[in-house]
């Protein structure tokens, strides 16, 4: 009982209800702590109930070990839930990572195919592609020249 004294004091509010159920004739005054003195508490319970001291101590030990096992089970359950959640997150991450890798690989494959087609077209018709590139360059030069000459001319306002 001495080893469980601190545990008894720490859980007293919870245990008090169980003690009242077992010995219904006890009042709140009977079950209050006096400077944390367990001997006085047990003495009061003995006087009011006629129960032997060792029976009272056994009862308290049972309540405390029961409370400890409940707490232990709760901690274990929380730990298991946390492990399950962690495993689910890892599985989800792995699936997303695999899918993203597959999508990226597929996109790279398509881009490679398109580049291959473009290269093949240029190799088959080099003159047309050189002419097209020259034409695009010529048009870009014309647009740039027109834009710069228009910007250098003074703006005049016309009123109609």
TAZI-V358165 format. One line per field, one symbol per residue. phi: phi as a letter, one per 20 degrees, with the letter a starting at -180 (. if undefined). psi: psi as a letter, one per 20 degrees, with the letter a starting at -180 (. if undefined). burial: + if it has 16 or more other C-alpha atoms within 10 Angstrom, else -. Layout:
# TAZI-V358165
phi = ???
psi = ???
burial = ???
This chain:
# TAZI-V358165
phi = .ffegfffffdgfffgffffffdfffdfffdefdlmefgffffffgffdmffgfffffffgfffffffffffffffffffffffffffffffffffffffffffffffffffffffffffffffcffffffffffffffffffffffffffeffededdd
psi = hhhjghggghjghhhhghghggnhiqrhhhjqqokkohggghggggghhjqqghgggggggggghghghggghgggggggggggggggggggggggggggggggggghgggggggggggggghhmhgghgggggggggghggggggghhhhiqqpqppp.
burial = ------++---+--+---+------+---+++-----+-+-++++----------+---++-++--+---------------------------------------------------------------------------------------------
